[in-house]
Amino acid sequence: MGRMGVGLALSACALAPLPALAWHTEETPVTDYSAATLNNNEWRLGIFRFEYGLLDSLQLSTFPIFWALKITNGVVKWRAYETGNHSFSAELGFFQLKLEDFIDEADREPGTEYPVIRAVPFTVVATTRQGDFSFNGGLAFTLVSFSGEVQDSDLEGVGGASTIMFKPAIEWRLGETLALVLEGRVKLVERYSANVVTTYTIDEDSELEVHGQGGLEIDGFKGNIALSAFWSWKHLNVRAGLGYGYYAVPVVNVFVPVVTYFPEFDLYWRF
């Protein structure tokens, strides 16, 4: 091929349309609140989470801020079904916090079972797209377990919590760069239970152990609503908005028992 041929080939490559990597398009839909997943070998690196597209329908996630707090964590999301404008996904996560990780090895007491808190969230999401609108509905089931000894209160046992949360979200694409998102969280079930052993000292030579089990259903409404703007460019994505209600910890899906205003913010690169 002569110089002119090479020049024409390079010009054609330069003028050829390149696939969008992060804009609000059908090829790169937002994965946060929808059934969508990252594309194969695609990365998302942000201030709150790292994600990788292992397959076109399977992505892995982790939260570096939780690792900094010594919380082991990981999430797997699978887009199980997609046809036309409809899709469905399932997501499973694991979070674990060990108290002994905060105690120097020299200060640990032999034979002590230090408290361990585990959270296992499971979420299913269905998405329907109609023109510039995306309607998303999710159900999040979260199991939180506690085990170990709490010596300050002379208490040892196993406890846990279970929650079911409804997660609706509506996305309105105003273009490839900007979208508006109305998102909510509504508690359906919130229950706490525990098996405990409490030791009472009767005298110098006698102690009494009381074994018990109990559960508590938390009544009353808990929920929130948030409106945010979602900007997306070739690689950079920024989301900013404001919400009100009972704040729900992302992914773990546990409500903070205080009504308040809270910011909705995220920043990440997708490539």
Buried (B, 14 or more C-beta within 10 A) or exposed (E): EEEEEEEEEEEEEEEEEEEBBBBBEEEBBBBBBBBBBBBEEBBBBBEBBBBBBBEBBBBBBBBBEBEEEEBBBBBBBBBEEBEEEEBBBBBEBEBBBBBBEEEEEEEEEEEEEBBBBBBBBBBBBBBBBEEEEBBBBBBBBBEBBBBBBBEEEEEBBBBBBBBBBBBBBBBBBEEBEEBBBBBBBBBEEBEBBBBBBBEEEEEEEEEEEEEEEEEEEBEEEBBBBBEBBBBBBEBBBBBEBEBEBBBBEBBBBBBBEEEEEBEBEBEBBBE
